[in-house]
Amino acid sequence: MIEIVKYRPQFREDIINICFKTGYMGRSASMYFKDPYLFGLLFCLYYVDYEPENCFIAVENHQQAVGYILGSLDSEDQDQAFRKLILPKIIRRLFFSTIWRHPSTFTTVLHFRKIFSNSPPVPNERDIQKMYPAHLHIDILDFYQRRGTGSKLLKKFENHLCEHNIEGVHLGTSSYNKKAIQFYYKYGFELLYQSPEGFGMWPNAPKARALIFGKKLHKHNNNEEINSKID
């Protein structure tokens, strides 16, 4: 039985594991990235360590986390906090561990930095931040996908946003992550931005595009709308 619960520290290692096993455009990152903890620092640990109140976990039989939805109510504040709180940890991990133990992973991270540094500016980024101030990351182990887990996590998170009077949420993904794209369209997200080819982050996916999806939330009918889609 799968239940959705608030994040608790006992699930921290599970979160890193889920992030790593789904982090390569919906598949395991293990073939291209050899340091799971560094991967967690890059993509999930900020949320569970510094904004746990905005994190919800899909748990099987009250024991093992099999999926999660993590996010922030204010993306601009989160970006600043990430740079201050997590970036120094990433740098220490890179130069005191990863570069010696996993040199290929170090090279991959350098590629990430190059992509982020050279990515063309999002033309409507300011409007996105204003209209969709919150953002989310949702990942579920493959065995538990297509069983209603994602819709339950999304319902929980959207209700949480509405309780805090947040009227829009956005997320990023890759044009190669077809399952995720179908999921977002199904639950009312719209495509806000598509980068040129070659900015999909991973070095072995040269034609991938970075995508940004957004969804406006309506406080008065949100629960009814999502429940009808789950049913």
HELIX and SHEET records of a PDB file:
HELIX    1   1 PRO A    9  PHE A   11  5                                   3    
HELIX    2   2 ARG A   12  THR A   22  1                                  11    
HELIX    3   3 PRO A   36  PHE A   43  1                                   8    
HELIX    4   4 LEU A   45  TYR A   50  1                                   6    
HELIX    5   5 PRO A   52  ASN A   54  5                                   3    
HELIX    6   6 SER A   75  LEU A   85  1                                  11    
HELIX    7   7 LEU A   87  ARG A   93  1                                   7    
HELIX    8   8 LEU A   94  THR A   98  3                                   5    
HELIX    9   9 ILE A   99  ARG A  101  1                                   3    
HELIX   10  10 PRO A  103  ASN A  118  1                                  16    
HELIX   11  11 GLU A  125  MET A  131  1                                   7    
HELIX   12  12 ASP A  142  TYR A  144  5                                   3    
HELIX   13  13 THR A  149  GLU A  163  1                                  15    
HELIX   14  14 LYS A  178  LYS A  186  1                                   9    
HELIX   15  15 ASN A  222  ILE A  230  1                                   9    
SHEET    1   A 7 ILE A   2  LYS A   6  0                                        
SHEET    2   A 7 PHE A  56  GLU A  60 -1                                        
SHEET    3   A 7 GLN A  64  SER A  72 -1                                        
SHEET    4   A 7 ALA A 134  ILE A 140 -1                                        
SHEET    5   A 7 GLY A 168  SER A 174  1                                        
SHEET    6   A 7 ALA A 210  LYS A 216 -1                                        
SHEET    7   A 7 GLU A 190  GLN A 194 -1                                        
END                                                                             
